[in-house]
Amino acid sequence: MQPGPSTRAQASTKSGNVDVSGLLLLIALGLVLWFWHNTLRMRELALQAAQEICQRQQLQLLDATVTLRRITLRRDAAGRAILQRTFQFTYSAAGDDRHNGFIITAGNHVEQVGL
C-alpha cells in the first residue's frame, strides 16, 4: 500500500522542519563562536592599551590583565549597530596602592582609556 498525498506532505514537512532547525542551530553556533572570538580579540586590544597607558604614565599594571565589565549595543557615527565593551584593569602608582582604570572599545577599536 502506497502512502496517500497527505502522508507524503506530512513527511515532507517534517523533514523540511528538521533541515530548517539544523540550519538555525548552525547559524546560532556560528554567531556564538564569532562573538567569543571577537571578545577575545577586543580583550587583547584592551590589554595592549592598558599596558601602553601604564608605561606612558610610569604606572605599574597589576595582575597583567583586563576584565570585561559591560557589553552594550549602540550605534556608530554611520548608524550601524556595534558592540561597545568596557574593560577594567588595576594599576599602582607607588607599588603599595591599587587603583582601577577602564578601557572602552567600540566596534574593533579602543575608544577611550581612563585612569
C-alpha positions in Angstrom: 0.0 0.0 0.0 1.4 3.4 -1.0 1.1 6.4 1.2 -1.6 8.9 0.2 -0.9 12.5 -0.7 -1.5 13.8 2.8 1.0 11.3 4.3 3.7 12.4 1.8 3.0 16.1 2.6 3.4 15.4 6.3 6.7 13.5 5.8 8.0 16.3 3.5 7.0 19.0 6.0 8.7 17.1 8.9 12.0 16.7 7.1 11.8 20.3 6.0 11.5 21.4 9.6 14.5 19.3 10.6 16.6 21.0 7.9 15.5 24.5 8.9 16.1 23.7 12.6 19.5 22.3 11.8 20.3 25.4 9.8 19.1 27.7 12.6 21.2 25.8 15.1 24.3 26.1 12.9 23.7 29.8 12.4 23.3 30.3 16.2 26.5 28.3 16.9 28.4 30.4 14.3 27.2 33.6 16.0 28.3 32.4 19.4 31.7 31.4 18.1 32.1 34.7 16.3 31.1 36.6 19.5 33.6 34.6 21.6 36.5 35.1 19.2 35.7 38.8 18.7 35.5 39.4 22.5 38.9 37.7 23.0 40.4 39.9 20.2 39.0 43.0 21.9 40.3 41.8 25.3 43.8 41.6 23.8 43.4 45.1 22.3 42.3 46.4 25.7 45.2 44.8 27.5 47.6 46.3 25.0 46.0 49.8 25.6 46.3 49.3 29.4 50.0 48.3 29.1 50.7 51.4 26.9 48.9 53.9 29.2 50.6 52.5 32.3 54.0 52.7 30.6 53.5 56.3 29.4 52.3 57.4 32.8 55.0 55.4 34.6 52.5 53.2 36.4 52.6 49.6 37.2 49.8 47.4 35.6 48.8 45.0 38.3 47.9 41.3 37.5 48.8 42.0 33.8 45.1 41.5 32.8 41.9 43.3 32.0 38.4 42.2 33.0 35.3 42.5 30.9 32.7 44.5 32.9 30.0 45.5 30.5 28.8 44.9 26.9 26.2 47.2 25.3 24.8 47.6 21.8 25.0 51.1 20.3 25.1 52.9 17.0 28.3 54.3 15.5 28.6 57.5 13.5 27.3 55.8 10.4 24.2 54.5 12.2 25.4 50.8 12.3 24.8 48.7 15.4 28.1 47.9 17.1 29.2 46.3 20.3 30.7 48.5 23.0 32.7 46.7 25.6 34.0 48.2 28.9 37.1 46.5 30.4 38.6 47.2 33.8 42.2 47.0 34.9 44.1 47.6 38.1 47.3 49.7 38.4 49.6 51.1 41.0 51.4 54.4 41.2 53.7 53.7 44.2 53.7 50.0 44.4 51.6 49.8 47.6 48.3 51.2 46.3 45.7 49.9 43.9 43.6 51.9 41.5 41.1 50.9 38.9 41.2 52.1 35.3 38.9 51.4 32.4 39.1 50.9 28.6 36.1 51.2 26.3 36.2 49.5 22.9 33.6 50.2 20.2 33.5 48.1 17.2 37.1 47.0 16.6 39.0 49.8 18.1 39.8 51.4 21.5 37.6 54.4 22.0 38.5 55.6 25.5 41.0 54.9 28.2 40.6 56.2 31.8 42.7 56.2 34.9 
